[in-house]
Amino acid sequence: MLYPMGLPEQAVALSPESIESLHRKLCDMRHSVNNHLTLLSTAMELFRRKPDAIARMLDSMEQQPEQIRDEIARFSEDLEAALKITRC
């Protein structure tokens, strides 16, 4: 589903510093999301080998999707601000 957005009326110029900042934030988001996904896949492998570990790891696993959403939302807000995109 595409969400309506308010696009800028004029071209948006990004300075090299702004591009560097967005790139750094993208790298950070990618690294964080990969960490969350690694935790989930590692937990699944642990469950296969040690089913008794499920109770201990369940809380951590339940937090991962929300943390991934938060990481993506933070980057999206920064990107939208840099490109002067507004949500309708």
C-alpha positions in Angstrom: 0.0 0.0 0.0 1.4 3.4 -1.0 0.8 6.2 1.5 0.0 9.7 0.1 2.8 12.2 0.7 3.4 15.8 0.2 6.2 16.2 -2.3 8.3 19.4 -2.4 7.3 22.0 -4.9 11.0 22.7 -5.9 14.0 20.6 -6.5 15.7 19.6 -3.2 19.5 20.1 -3.1 21.5 18.0 -0.7 24.9 19.1 0.4 27.7 16.5 0.5 27.5 16.6 4.3 23.7 15.9 4.2 24.3 13.0 1.8 27.1 11.7 4.1 24.8 11.9 7.1 22.0 10.1 5.4 24.4 7.4 4.2 25.7 7.0 7.7 22.2 6.7 9.1 21.3 4.1 6.3 24.4 2.1 7.2 23.5 2.2 10.9 19.9 1.1 10.2 21.1 -1.7 8.0 23.5 -2.9 10.7 20.9 -2.7 13.4 18.2 -4.5 11.4 20.7 -7.2 10.5 21.6 -7.6 14.2 17.9 -8.0 15.1 17.4 -10.6 12.4 20.6 -12.5 13.4 19.3 -12.7 16.9 16.0 -14.1 15.7 17.7 -16.7 13.4 20.1 -17.7 16.2 17.3 -18.1 18.6 15.5 -20.4 16.2 18.6 -22.5 15.8 18.9 -22.7 19.6 15.3 -23.8 19.9 15.9 -26.6 17.5 18.9 -27.8 19.6 17.6 -27.0 23.1 13.9 -26.7 23.2 14.1 -25.9 26.9 15.6 -22.5 26.1 12.4 -21.2 24.5 11.1 -19.6 27.7 14.4 -17.8 28.3 14.7 -16.4 24.8 11.0 -15.6 24.1 11.0 -12.1 25.6 14.0 -11.1 23.5 12.5 -12.5 20.3 9.2 -10.7 20.9 11.0 -7.4 21.0 12.9 -7.8 17.7 10.0 -6.9 15.3 9.2 -3.7 17.2 12.9 -2.7 17.3 13.2 -3.4 13.6 10.1 -1.2 12.9 11.6 1.6 15.1 14.9 1.5 13.3 13.2 1.8 9.9 10.9 4.5 11.2 13.8 6.6 12.5 15.6 6.4 9.2 12.4 7.1 7.2 11.8 10.3 9.2 15.4 11.5 8.6 15.1 10.7 4.9 11.7 12.4 4.5 13.0 15.5 6.4 16.1 15.7 4.1 14.0 15.3 1.0 11.3 17.7 2.4 8.6 15.0 2.0 5.6 15.3 4.3 3.0 12.6 5.1 -0.6 13.6 4.3 
